């Protein structure tokens, strides 16, 4: 177990780097920052030349790979670090100096158990990208296919585990101070970061995420996920189909190639909504560097290390919230927050609806270029504080991805209106999930589940009330036993009635 003095030394060292980039100024000035944390920030800053404009992303890059990943996690928590810092941290796209190919080849030999030349006829030694956890090389397989080969940096696991150990210790200390720090749940932030990192350090998990996303996006033909070459993939090496396209960040090249940038923006928004609302499994790192336009007009995505997941119940709530904001039904949006347990029950629904109206109404009907997303987020987080809302990690990750998608879509088409683009998809999904057909389908499923439990229910009754042949007459039942058996009869009748109802419903809708 690491001694607290070691954790403190690491924090001071990292804090010193943050201070030199002006990244501690907000922590020092925020009245909600616990006093001991402010003291450590001031100590780390002592004697440093602090720039006027904080460079949060540059500071995390200077600290190292683990800090870059932590910065990407913190970018999902503007309520914790402030909207300005979160927006700047979105610049963290893992651009790091590459390792020599000799080190990468040795990692591949250790992982495959044989020379990579037996699997690839050609590997470009200069990587096409180098990130905090891995770097990517272009290659050709022995059967002639062009692929991208992603290889973990040697020794990266040790560096990350050491950093995570200190992050967990620091988060526990801060949360134990109570107040606003406890409401923001910093330990949950680090736990989320740890889960993301563990997933990214096993490239088979990333491959599985890509495969799952590809299955879920079959209904969206304009969005493409590269296929995984499982025969050439391990925990430390991932081989996937090569993407030959233009990055969505290069708008001039897209126009020169004849792409309709407005159509690309709409396809991207629809693909994100399909993932987040319809499938509940979404690419959570959809920045411009991970998105490409293919020659046939499709959009392709890469880098599936960070993925988000939302269960069906939360997706229904999310869709209703989005549609409520789009249509101005703030009362329904407020009710959903209370139904979902996001807002404690002691607060007033009408007051919360009014607070939402103050945030949403100025945004409705405006193109993205005229919206102040920063002001909207800041207002939303003030609401969460005023109404004692605890943070919801899955929604924060979704929100961070939504901001990313919005930024990419706006760069492609400054006049796009995300509300108008999203409304038809959200409306149709709500009709499908919450309309009468969906209600009938849900009732059928529930009835058949109940019916499937009927044999076990009968066996349980026989086990508790055996009637062996030739047994002497049972003594008179006590009143409570009569009630119990009567209740069981009612249960059986109810189950059979439900089964009959399901059968009638099936006949009616054939």
N, C-alpha and C positions, 0 to 999 in steps of 0.2 A: 504494500500500500504506500502510495506516494505521500511524503511528509508535507504538511501545509506550507512550510517554508519554501519548498520547491515550487509549489503552485504560485505562491506570492511572487517569487523571483521571476517566474515565467510571465506572470501578468504584468509586472513592472517593466520587464523587457519589451513585451508586446505593446504596452501602454506608451512606452517611450517612442516607439515608431509611430503609433497613432497620433501622439501629440505633435510630432514633427510635421505631420500632414494636416494639423488642425482638426483632427477627427474627434477630439475629446471636448471641444468647446461646448457642444450642445449638452453633453452629460453634465458638465459643471454648472451650466446655467439653468437646467431644468429643475424647477422646485420640487418635482416628484422624485428626483434622484435621491436615494438614501444617503445620509450624511457620510457614512464610511466610504461609500463608492466615490463621492466627490473628493474626499481626502486623497484616495489613491490616485484619482485623475490629476489632482493638483501636484502630487508628488512626482508622477510620471512626466508631467509637463515642465517641472522645475528646470530652468536654464535653457529650455529648448526655444528655438526661433519658430514661432507659430505663424503660419501664413494667414492672411485675412480670409481667404475662401477655402473652406475645408475640402480636401480631396480624399473622400472616404474610400473609393475603389482603389486608388493608388496606394493608400496606406495598407489595405489588406493584401494587395499584391506584393508589397515590400516585405510583409511578414512571412509569407510562404504559402505553399499549396493548401494546407489545412485551413488557414485563415481565409483564403479565397473561397473555399467551400462554405465556411461559416458566414462570410459576407453575403453569399448567394442566399443562404437561409435567412439572414437578417433582412434581406431585401423584401421578404414576404411579411415583415413585421413593422410597418411604418408606425403602428400604435406604440411600439416599444422604442424605436430609435428616431422617430420623426420622419415626416414625409420627404424632406429634403435629402436626408441621408439615404433613405430607402431608394429614392429615385436615382441617386448617384451610384449606389451599389448595383443597380441593374446593368451598369457598364461592365461588370465582372464577367467576362466571357472566356476566361481560362487561357489567355494568350501568355505563354511562358517560353523561355529559350528551350529548344529541343535538346534531348540527350543524344550523344553519339550513337550511330547505328550499331556499333559493336556491342554496347550495353543492351540495346533493344534485342539484337539477335540472340545474345546469351539468355535473355529472359524468355524468348520464344523456344529456344532449345530446351530449357528447363521445363517449360510448360507442356510442350508437345512430346517431349521425350525422344526427339529426333531432330535432325537439322531441318530448318524451314524450307530448304531447297527441295526436299522431297514432297512438299505440299504446294510450293509456288515455283513457277518457272522464272518469275521475275519479281523483284521487290525493289522499289525506289528507295534508296538510302536516305534521301532528304525527305523529311516528313511533310505532309501537306497541312498539318496542324499539330500543335503541342499544347496540352492543357495541364491542369494541376495534378490530375491523376494518371493520365495516359497520353500517348501521342499516336497519330494515325499515319500510316504509310500506304501509298498506292501499290497494288500488286496485281499479278496475273497468275491464276491458278494453273496447275499442270494440265487441266482440261480446257484452257484457253479463255476463261472468264475473267473480266476485269472486276476487281474487288477492292474494298478498303479494309485494311488490317489495323485494328486498334489494340495497342499493347500497353499494359500497366507499367508505370515507372518502377524500376526495381527499388525495393525498400520502402515504398510509399506507405505500406500498411503500418510499419513501426512508427513513422512520423505522425500519422493520423491518430493512432491509438494514444500516443503520448499527449497530443494536443487535446483530444476529447476528454481524457482523464482530468485535465485542468479545467476545461470548459464546464464539465459536470460539477466539479468542486465549487467553482466560482458561482454558478447558477444557484446551487443549493444555499450558499452563503447569502446571496442577494435576496432570494425568495424568503428566507427565514427572517428577514428584516421587516416583513409585513407591509401593510399599506398598499400603495399603488404597485410596488414591485411584485407583491404576491398576486395581485389581480391579473397582472400581465403574464404570469406563469413562465418565468425564464427557464425553469427546468424542462418544461415541455418544449421550448424552442430548441434546447440542446438535444433533447431526446429525438425530436424530428430530424435535426441535423445528423445525429448518430445513425438513425435508420437510413437516411438518404446515403450516407457515406458507406455503410455496410453493403448497401445494394450496389453502389458504384464500384466498390472494391472487388466484387464478384461479377465479371463481365458476362457470365452465363445468365445472371439475373437481368442484366440490361437486354440481352438477346431475347429472353423470355418476354420482357415488357414490349419490345418491338413486335414480336410475333402476336401477342395479345392485342396490341393496338391495331395491327393490320387486320385481324379478324373483325374487330369492332367497327372498322372504318370501311368495310366492304360496301355499305350502303351509301358511301360518299366517294364516288368514282374520281372526283377531282383532287383527292388527297392520297398521296402514295407513301408507303412505308417500305424501305428496302428489305429484301429477303435476307435471312440469316443463313450463313453456311455453317451448319452445326458440325460438320465433319472437320472443319478447320477452326473450331472455337473451343476454348477452355475457360477456366476461371480467370485467367490472366491475358487471354488473347481472344478477340472477337473479330470474326471475318464476316463481312456483309456486302451485299450488292453495291456496286459502284454507282453513284448518282452523278449523271452528266447534265448539269443545269446551271442556271445563273442565280446567284444569291439574291434574295429579295432586297438586300441592302443596296444593290446596284441598280437604282431606278433608271438611270440613263441607258445602261446596257439592256435592260428589259424592254424599254421603248424601242431601242435600235433593233432589237431582235423581233419586233412586231408583236410583243405581248400587250394585252389590254390590262393596264395596271389597275383600273377600277374593278374589272372582273376578278383579278387576282386578289384584291383586297376583300371582296365579298366572299370568294371561295374560302379564304383564310378564316374569316369570321364564322362562316357556316361550319367549317371543319372543327373549329374550336367548340362551338355550341354542340355539335354532334358528340364530341368526346365527353364534354363536361356534363351535359344534361341528359342526352339520350343513352350514352354508354356508361357514364360514371367512372371512366378511366381516361385520364387526359395527360398529354405531353405537357409537362410543367416547366419547360425551358425553351419556349418558342420564341427566342430572339432571332434577329435577322440572320445571324451567322449560321443558324441551324435550319434555315428554310430556303428552298431552291425552287425556281420555276423551270419546269421541263419544257422541251420543245413543243409538246402537244398541249400545253396550257395547264397541265396539272401542277400541283404544289407537292413537293417532296420534303420530308423532314428527316433529320438525323439526330443522333445523340439522345438516347433514351434512358439516361442515368437517373434523371429526376422525373418521377411520374406521380400524378395525384389520383386519388380514388375517393369517390363519394357514393354512399349507399343510396338505394332507391328512395327511401323516405326523405333523406336530405335533398335529393335531386328534385323531388316534387316541391318541397319547400322553396328551393332555389328558383325553380321555374316560376312559381307563383310570385315570389318576391320580384324577379326581373319583370314579369308581365305586369305586376302591380305598379312598379315604377314607370314602365313604359306607358301604361294607360292612366296613370295618376290615381290609382286606387290605393291610397296610402293607409287607409283603415285596414284593408285586407293584409297589406304588407306587415303592419304592426301586429295584427292578430297571429300571423304565421310565426313571428318572432316569439310570441308568448307560447304558442302551441309547441314550438320546437324546444322551448326551454332556454332560448338564447337570452331572454330578458327575465329576471326574477319576477315572480307572480305578484309581489307586493307593489309593483309599479302600475301606473294607470295606462291602459291601452290607448285611450284617446290622446293623452299627452304625448305618448310615443309616436302616434300617427302624425301629430302636428309637427314634431321634431323632424320626422322623415320628410314631410312636405317641404319644410324649410330647406332641406338639402336637395331634394329631387326636382322641385318645381323649376328652379332657375336653369336646370340642365335640359329639360324636355324640349324637343324640337330644334335644338341647336346642332349644327355640324360640329364634329370633333375639334376642328381648328378654333372654334369660338368657345369651347368648353374649358374651364379651369379644373382639370382633374385633380390637381394638387389641393385646391380649395375644397373640392367635394370630399376627398378622402379625409382631409383635416376635419371637416365638419362631421363626417361619419364617426371618426374616432372620438371626437368630443361627445357625441351621442353615446357611444359605448361606455365612456367614462361616467357620464351623467346618469345612465340607467343601469350601472353595475353589471354590464355584460362581460362575462369571462370570454377570453379569446377562444376561437374555434379554429384549430390548426388547418383543417381541410378547407375551410372557407378562406383563410388567409392565403394559402397556397393558390387557391383558385383565383383570388383577387389579384395576386401578383402576376399570375399568368394572363389574366384578363388585361392588366395594364400593359404587359408585353405585347399581346396580340393587337391591342388598340394602337400602340406605338408603331408597329409594323404596318398595320392597315392604313394609318394616317400618313405615314411616309410614302406609301404607294398612291393613296388618293386622299389629299387633304380635305376634300369636300364630303367624304363618306360620313353618313350618320349611322352610328352603331345601333342606336335604338331602332331606327327604321329597318335596318338590315336584320336585326335579331328578332323583331316582332313576329314575322310570319313563322319562323322556325319554332319559337317558344310557344306561340298560339297553337300550332298544330300538335306539338308534343303534349301540351296540357290537355287538348281535346282527346288525344289518343290515350293518355295515362289516366285522366280524371273524368272522361266522358262516360256515357251510359254503357258503351260497349266494354270499356275497361272495367267498369263496376261489375258487369255480368261475368266477365272473365275471372275477376278476382273472387267473386262469390262461388263460381264453379270450382275453382282451385281449392278454396277453403272447404267446400262441401265434400269433394272427393278425398281430401286429406282426412276429414272427419270420418267418412265412410271407411277409409282404409284402416282406421283405428278400431272399428267395430269388432272384428274378431278378437283382438286382444282384450277389449273391454268385456266381452262375454266370458273369455277365459278367466279374467280377474274375478268376475262375479261368481263363477263356478268354484274358483279356488277359495274364495272367502265363505261361500255358502254351499258346501258339497251336499249332494243328495245321492249317496250310494244305494244301490238296489238292496232291498230287504232290510234296510235300517229301520229301527223302531221310530214311531212318530216323534217328531221333534216337539219339545216342550213349547208351551205358548210363548210367542215372541213378546219381549218387552216392547213398550211403546216406541222407544228410540230405534229399535231394530226394524219395526214396521215402517217407520218414517224413512229409514235408510234404504230399505228394499223398494219402497214406493218411489223414492227419489231416483233410484237406479232404473226403475221401469220408465219413469219420465224421460231419463236420459236416452234410453234405448228408443223410445218413441220419437224423441226429438231428432236423433241421428237418422232414423229411417225416414222421417219426414223430410229432412234435409236432402237425403239421397233421392227421394221421389221428386223433390223440387228441382234438383239438378238435372234429373232425367227429363222432366217436362221442359225445362229451359233449353236443353240440347235439342229436343224435338222441334221446339218453336223456332230455333235459329238455324235449323238445317237448310 
